[in-house]
Amino acid sequence: MIRENTIRALASVLLTASVLILSITFLLLKKQEFSENENRYLEPLPALTWESVKSGQYMENINSYLCDHFPFRDFFIGLKTRTEITLGRREINQVFIGRDGYLIEKYQKPVNTEQISRTLKTFGEKEELTGKELHLMLVPTAIYTYKNKLPEFAPAADQMETAEKIYQDSGLLSIDCSQDLLAHQQDGQLYYRTDHHWTTYGAYVGYLAFCREKGLVPVSLDELEAETAAEDFCGTIYSKVNDYSQKGDKITIYRNPSDKLTVYYEDTKETTDSLYNLKYARKKDKYSLFLDNLHPLIEITNENAESERELVLIKDSYANSITPFLAHHFKKIYVFDTRYYKWGPSSFIKGHEGITDVLILYNMNTVDTDLGIRGIY
């Protein structure tokens, strides 16, 4: 009996001490505004008002605040995820835990295919596009190209079936790089293990497909200067899964020594001579080192381009890592992110008679919901 009481007393003391230590730690620890691991802003301390208390909103917000700022939160989240994976779970937050350390984002069934096709068709029929070489490039993601890395019984998605429908219904000339990516699987890493983007080598394979369809002679990798920009890139899918034991990816960039570039960012009025901002290599969002993250319009001039042609590139973030390869072939490239560009590329094209080519490039995992593609004209 004495032994049982001693155990109960000891358990009570330990529990009380644990609660007290965690409470004191919670009060003393500096509260973060942003979680780099989860790539999101954390819940701020809610304001106490009579209305928020009466509606129950205050208690909901304070609960979220306590959860977001729980002591050693990242450690416990990572421990939970690692335990689930060890016990055999192969899907977390719409992400498959694949082979060879790959985290592969699920492909949601598209619902806006017909609307997107109509939008692209309307853009292609604009008078401003008359006489321009207009192409559409829809890039598959890892779930299509890396089917062999998916966990057993995971549903593989044929993204290119949807892509073919968009190509056909929009009437735009297509640049299909899907077979090129499949053919180069053994030649190099095509997609990051922890992020939804293709790697720089994957982008180069897409560039080869572009050159083939446009009748251009591609620059070989041997002619380019390779540089490792980062070795610990943990991207967007890493933030969804929260497996903090996951090894980061390497980011390689390529510079063409024969190019002479001037890069102008229309929103910030900044000018540089590089398509890379390596400051991002020291941050969580390392992929943003390509084209300096998000800008409505970027004007790239290459004094040593192989032609006088001018390209309009309407794109999502997949295009950021293919642009350095394209720059060699065009005197100017105007890069549009239509989520942020207010006036529409068609009016810009109308005011710039030197434009000869237009490329629309999106990846298949986000094209269905990307707001930019709906505002391209």
C-alpha positions as MATLAB code, in Angstrom:
seq = 'MIRENTIRALASVLLTASVLILSITFLLLKKQEFSENENRYLEPLPALTWESVKSGQYMENINSYLCDHFPFRDFFIGLKTRTEITLGRREINQVFIGRDGYLIEKYQKPVNTEQISRTLKTFGEKEELTGKELHLMLVPTAIYTYKNKLPEFAPAADQMETAEKIYQDSGLLSIDCSQDLLAHQQDGQLYYRTDHHWTTYGAYVGYLAFCREKGLVPVSLDELEAETAAEDFCGTIYSKVNDYSQKGDKITIYRNPSDKLTVYYEDTKETTDSLYNLKYARKKDKYSLFLDNLHPLIEITNENAESERELVLIKDSYANSITPFLAHHFKKIYVFDTRYYKWGPSSFIKGHEGITDVLILYNMNTVDTDLGIRGIY';
ca = [
       0.000    0.000    0.000;
       2.820    2.368    0.943;
       4.597    1.491   -2.303;
       1.449    2.230   -4.341;
       0.951    5.590   -2.641;
       4.604    6.460   -3.251;
       4.248    5.709   -6.957;
       1.086    7.818   -7.189;
       2.723   10.693   -5.337;
       5.801   10.509   -7.549;
       3.650   10.455  -10.683;
       1.715   13.507   -9.449;
       4.938   15.373   -8.698;
       6.394   14.553  -12.104;
       3.178   15.569  -13.908;
       2.918   18.810  -11.940;
       6.605   19.583  -12.552;
       6.244   18.888  -16.270;
       3.223   21.184  -16.586;
       4.994   23.878  -14.553;
       8.207   23.636  -16.597;
       6.309   23.756  -19.913;
       4.249   26.725  -18.707;
       7.320   28.678  -17.602;
       9.115   27.752  -20.838;
       6.102   28.922  -22.852;
       6.136   32.295  -21.064;
       9.901   32.798  -21.394;
      10.490   31.607  -24.967;
      10.461   34.235  -27.690;
       7.410   33.812  -29.904;
       8.034   33.364  -33.616;
       5.907   35.118  -36.206;
       6.743   32.751  -39.048;
       7.528   29.032  -39.138;
      10.171   28.349  -41.780;
       9.713   24.607  -41.433;
       5.977   24.836  -42.141;
       6.309   27.841  -44.459;
       3.432   29.744  -42.839;
       2.689   32.562  -40.401;
       1.871   31.433  -36.873;
      -1.217   32.531  -34.959;
      -0.610   35.874  -33.165;
      -1.813   36.573  -29.620;
      -5.509   37.473  -30.075;
      -6.936   40.705  -28.726;
      -9.333   40.244  -25.802;
     -12.665   41.918  -26.551;
     -16.178   41.410  -25.269;
     -17.440   40.574  -28.767;
     -14.779   37.940  -29.396;
     -15.445   36.311  -26.013;
     -19.206   36.321  -26.531;
     -18.953   34.789  -30.011;
     -16.448   32.143  -28.901;
     -13.895   33.375  -31.430;
     -11.439   34.396  -28.718;
     -11.211   30.859  -27.319;
     -10.681   29.432  -30.810;
      -7.917   31.960  -31.512;
      -6.220   31.484  -28.140;
      -6.261   27.720  -28.668;
      -4.584   28.150  -32.072;
      -2.067   30.546  -30.505;
      -1.173   28.050  -27.771;
      -0.807   25.223  -30.294;
       1.377   27.293  -32.639;
       3.716   28.435  -29.863;
       3.908   25.245  -27.796;
       7.485   24.771  -26.482;
       9.712   22.627  -28.731;
       6.820   22.366  -31.178;
       8.982   21.522  -34.196;
      10.595   18.651  -32.308;
       7.260   17.112  -31.323;
       5.763   17.571  -34.816;
       8.804   15.947  -36.401;
       8.699   13.103  -33.874;
       5.010   12.488  -34.634;
       5.620   12.404  -38.398;
       8.660   10.132  -38.108;
       6.691    7.752  -35.875;
       3.826    7.589  -38.394;
       6.233    6.844  -41.252;
       8.024    4.178  -39.191;
       4.662    2.521  -38.501;
       4.015    2.321  -42.249;
       2.001    5.402  -43.121;
       2.704    6.410  -46.726;
       0.539    9.493  -47.201;
       0.600   12.650  -45.072;
      -1.188   15.922  -45.920;
      -1.814   14.903  -49.543;
       1.836   13.907  -50.006;
       3.070   10.386  -50.757;
       6.124    9.128  -48.866;
       7.946    7.712  -51.870;
      10.989    5.582  -52.484;
      14.568    6.929  -52.371;
      13.531    9.735  -50.017;
      11.097   11.367  -52.460;
       8.063   13.252  -51.181;
       5.579   13.328  -54.080;
       2.562   15.615  -54.075;
      -0.788   14.077  -54.993;
      -2.501   15.164  -58.190;
      -6.000   16.462  -57.563;
      -8.582   15.754  -60.231;
      -8.874   18.955  -62.328;
     -12.213   20.744  -62.423;
     -11.429   23.838  -64.510;
     -10.019   22.232  -67.668;
     -12.720   23.573  -69.995;
     -12.510   27.095  -68.566;
      -8.719   27.139  -68.863;
      -8.918   25.891  -72.459;
     -11.387   28.655  -73.344;
      -9.168   31.274  -71.709;
      -6.124   30.111  -73.660;
      -8.114   29.943  -76.878;
      -9.388   33.505  -76.384;
      -5.846   34.712  -75.759;
      -4.523   32.953  -78.873;
      -7.191   34.575  -81.039;
      -6.278   38.105  -79.960;
      -5.360   40.405  -82.816;
      -2.151   41.309  -81.004;
      -0.959   37.716  -81.391;
      -1.252   37.716  -85.172;
       2.120   36.868  -86.696;
       3.632   35.788  -83.360;
       4.887   32.253  -82.748;
       2.697   31.181  -79.814;
       3.324   27.919  -77.921;
       1.902   26.290  -74.813;
       4.054   24.081  -72.564;
       2.358   22.080  -69.783;
       4.930   20.345  -67.601;
       4.117   17.123  -65.720;
       5.141   16.864  -62.090;
       6.925   14.059  -60.233;
       3.760   11.995  -59.767;
       3.681   11.441  -63.552;
       7.378   11.105  -64.300;
       8.419    9.235  -61.155;
       5.661    6.617  -60.963;
       8.320    4.054  -60.009;
       9.055    6.013  -56.818;
       5.461    6.066  -55.563;
       4.585    3.790  -52.632;
       2.880    0.513  -53.476;
      -0.788    0.852  -54.496;
      -0.594    4.658  -54.687;
      -2.839    5.882  -57.512;
      -0.671    7.180  -60.349;
      -2.108   10.106  -62.299;
      -1.932   10.528  -66.055;
      -1.571   14.291  -66.025;
      -0.815   14.389  -69.720;
      -4.312   13.156  -70.574;
      -5.596   16.456  -69.197;
      -2.747   18.319  -70.882;
      -3.664   16.817  -74.256;
      -7.253   17.989  -73.828;
      -6.071   21.532  -73.067;
      -3.713   21.489  -76.049;
      -6.494   20.313  -78.342;
      -9.312   22.536  -77.064;
      -7.196   25.690  -76.849;
      -5.880   25.270  -80.392;
      -2.411   26.411  -79.334;
       0.764   24.810  -80.622;
       2.087   22.490  -77.945;
       5.545   21.806  -76.596;
       5.212   18.444  -74.869;
       8.234   17.649  -72.712;
       6.646   14.695  -70.900;
       8.329   12.005  -73.004;
      11.654   13.835  -72.765;
      11.432   13.749  -68.962;
      10.590   10.038  -68.987;
      13.509    9.346  -71.321;
      16.004   11.208  -69.093;
      15.036    9.626  -65.765;
      18.339    7.770  -65.487;
      20.484   10.712  -66.582;
      19.983   12.972  -63.601;
      17.608   14.164  -60.883;
      14.557   15.697  -62.568;
      12.592   16.816  -59.482;
      13.571   17.844  -55.975;
      12.901   15.241  -53.300;
      11.435   17.810  -50.884;
       9.834   20.331  -53.244;
       7.200   20.354  -56.007;
       9.454   21.998  -58.632;
      11.588   20.317  -61.235;
      15.335   20.610  -60.670;
      17.584   22.708  -62.862;
      18.424   19.535  -64.788;
      14.715   18.818  -65.203;
      14.298   22.359  -66.531;
      17.185   21.735  -68.932;
      15.374   18.670  -70.300;
      12.321   20.888  -70.818;
      14.573   23.396  -72.580;
      15.751   20.662  -74.963;
      12.115   19.967  -75.886;
      11.557   23.699  -76.454;
      14.570   23.911  -78.764;
      13.438   20.865  -80.719;
       9.981   22.296  -81.377;
      11.358   25.770  -82.211;
      14.148   24.530  -84.457;
      16.878   25.923  -82.201;
      20.282   24.427  -81.475;
      20.427   23.930  -77.686;
      23.453   24.937  -75.664;
      25.039   21.798  -74.197;
      25.638   21.535  -70.471;
      29.359   21.219  -71.205;
      29.345   24.805  -72.501;
      27.815   26.133  -69.275;
      29.407   26.910  -65.912;
      27.769   24.843  -63.170;
      27.642   26.062  -59.580;
      26.149   24.532  -56.441;
      24.024   27.327  -54.981;
      22.676   25.348  -52.005;
      22.952   21.865  -50.541;
      20.229   21.957  -47.883;
      17.075   22.963  -49.768;
      13.922   21.805  -47.946;
      10.985   22.915  -50.064;
       7.217   23.209  -49.991;
       6.465   19.473  -49.726;
       8.914   19.157  -46.834;
       6.829   21.830  -45.087;
       3.637   19.841  -45.679;
       4.997   16.574  -44.311;
       7.085   18.032  -41.447;
       9.564   15.171  -41.428;
      12.514   17.112  -40.064;
      14.838   14.151  -40.451;
      14.556   14.492  -44.237;
      17.809   15.370  -45.990;
      17.794   18.596  -48.008;
      18.258   18.871  -51.777;
      21.104   20.374  -53.765;
      20.344   23.304  -56.073;
      22.617   23.651  -59.101;
      22.639   26.735  -61.298;
      24.177   27.220  -64.742;
      25.697   30.334  -66.236;
      26.432   30.797  -69.924;
      29.803   32.602  -70.175;
      28.939   33.886  -73.637;
      25.816   35.746  -72.464;
      25.848   39.396  -71.423;
      22.674   40.026  -69.458;
      20.795   43.010  -68.108;
      17.861   42.052  -65.881;
      15.330   44.756  -64.979;
      12.585   44.247  -62.376;
       9.716   46.539  -63.295;
       8.104   46.671  -59.833;
      11.229   47.440  -57.788;
      13.069   49.333  -60.572;
      16.187   47.290  -59.790;
      18.716   46.237  -62.426;
      21.219   43.402  -62.203;
      23.410   41.332  -64.521;
      22.342   37.934  -63.181;
      19.233   35.751  -63.296;
      20.042   34.452  -59.804;
      19.767   36.132  -56.412;
      21.982   34.003  -54.193;
      20.810   35.755  -51.023;
      17.926   33.290  -51.097;
      20.399   30.407  -50.843;
      20.775   31.337  -47.160;
      17.014   31.338  -46.546;
      14.344   28.635  -46.277;
      12.758   29.522  -49.642;
      15.872   28.722  -51.646;
      14.065   28.106  -54.944;
      13.383   31.857  -55.009;
      17.017   32.417  -55.987;
      15.772   31.853  -59.557;
      14.596   35.235  -60.946;
      14.578   36.791  -57.460;
      11.286   35.189  -56.365;
       8.031   36.894  -57.462;
       7.775   39.883  -59.798;
       4.919   40.981  -62.082;
       7.243   41.748  -64.993;
      10.937   41.112  -65.584;
      12.744   42.391  -68.676;
      15.834   40.397  -69.659;
      18.196   41.723  -72.320;
      21.051   39.648  -73.740;
      23.482   41.717  -75.782;
      25.156   38.532  -77.032;
      21.991   36.631  -77.945;
      22.145   34.441  -81.022;
      19.182   36.279  -82.583;
      17.243   39.539  -82.517;
      14.020   37.743  -81.564;
      11.998   38.802  -78.529;
      10.046   36.402  -76.302;
       7.091   36.953  -73.990;
       7.080   34.276  -71.284;
       3.800   33.890  -69.365;
       4.421   31.479  -66.550;
       4.256   29.968  -63.111;
       7.328   29.309  -60.960;
       8.397   26.263  -63.006;
       9.592   28.680  -65.695;
      11.961   30.463  -63.306;
      14.604   27.755  -63.643;
      14.255   27.281  -67.421;
      14.615   30.994  -68.227;
      18.448   31.065  -67.877;
      18.664   28.477  -70.677;
      16.211   30.350  -72.921;
      18.045   33.658  -72.511;
      20.786   32.669  -74.952;
      18.365   32.517  -77.883;
      16.509   35.835  -77.516;
      17.607   39.443  -77.531;
      14.869   40.198  -75.033;
      12.639   38.111  -72.801;
       9.656   39.682  -71.029;
       8.681   37.440  -68.096;
       5.111   37.839  -66.822;
       3.601   36.539  -63.609;
      -0.028   37.332  -64.392;
      -1.116   36.814  -60.792;
       0.472   40.181  -60.089;
       0.679   41.959  -63.462;
      -2.402   44.196  -63.622;
      -2.717   45.206  -67.265;
      -2.562   41.935  -69.192;
       0.240   40.720  -71.497;
      -1.840   41.202  -74.678;
      -1.859   44.996  -74.273;
       1.891   44.878  -73.589;
       2.466   42.818  -76.741;
       0.422   45.332  -78.743;
       2.734   48.121  -77.600;
       5.972   46.255  -78.394;
       6.257   45.491  -82.099;
       9.609   43.734  -81.698;
       8.033   40.744  -79.934;
       8.242   37.654  -82.151;
       7.486   34.733  -79.808;
       5.144   33.928  -76.939;
       5.500   30.948  -74.596;
       2.931   30.010  -71.947;
       4.461   27.607  -69.403;
       2.688   26.042  -66.411;
       3.065   22.846  -64.409;
       0.193   20.372  -64.372;
      -0.260   20.265  -60.609;
      -1.237   23.934  -60.273;
      -2.556   24.920  -63.696;
      -6.090   23.955  -62.665;
      -6.211   26.453  -59.786;
      -3.590   29.056  -60.769;
      -5.232   32.473  -60.833;
      -2.589   33.827  -63.195;
      -3.609   31.736  -66.181;
      -7.118   33.176  -65.975;
      -5.798   36.710  -66.410;
      -3.390   36.234  -69.296;
      -5.260   38.604  -71.576;
];
